[in-house]
Amino acid sequence: MALVQSFSANWKKAIEELNREVLLSFPSLVTGQSLLQLALAQLVQYYNRFHKLCTSNAKAELVNIHMLMVEMKKYKSNF
């Protein structure tokens, strides 16, 4: 339950930090964005697996997957 609460409280900041770190680490925008999208896709896969393992009480506290996806779309490039 503590893991669910921690994730729910920090997921947006963590995605922002991931975006910042990738952009700083990879000077090529194309490479950086590709890697960021791969990391975010992996996050969604693990989140779905985690959701399936949680109890119904924990699931009620989890962030809706659609909210997670909407937030991730903000970091998708258009080039």
N, C-alpha and C positions, 0 to 999 in steps of 0.2 A: 504494500500500500504506500510506503514511503517513496518507492521508486515512481509510482504513478503520480504522486503529488509533486515530486521534484520535476518530473518531465513536464507536467502541466504548467508549472510555474516558470520554467526556463526555456521552453522549446523555441520561442520566437527569438530570444536573445542568442541562443545557440546557432540558429540558422543565419542570423546576421553576422555572427562571429566567423562562422564557416565561410560565408561569402567574402568577408574582409580578408581572411587569411589566404584564401585561394587567389584573390586578386593581387595581393601583395607578393605571393610566392611565385606566380607565373606571369611574367611580363607580356606574354602573348595572350591577348583577350580571347582568341579562338580556343586555345588550349585550356586556359583557365575556366572559361564557361563550359567547355566540354566536360572537364573534370568535375566542376561543380554540379552539373546536371546528373552525372553518373553517381556522385555522392548522395544527392537528394533522392534519386531513384532508389538507391540502396536503402536509404533511411525509410522510405515508404514501405519497402518490402519487409524490413525488420519490424516496423511499427505494426503492420498487418499481422505478422506472426506473433508479436507480443500481445496484441489485442485478443487473439484467439486463445492465448494461455491464461488470460486474466479471469478472475471471478466476476460475477455479474455486478457486485458492489464496486469493484475496481473499474470495470468498464464504464460505469456511470460517471466516474471522475475523469476518465480519459478525454483528451481533446478529440473532437470529431475529425475523422480522416479528411473530410471535405474542407474543413478549416485549414488543416495542415497543407493540403494541396493548393488552396487559394493563396496562402502565404508563400509557398514555394514558387508559384507562377510569377511572383514579383521579381524573382531573381533570374528569370529566363530572358536571354538576350534576343534581340530582333535583328541581328546581323547575319 
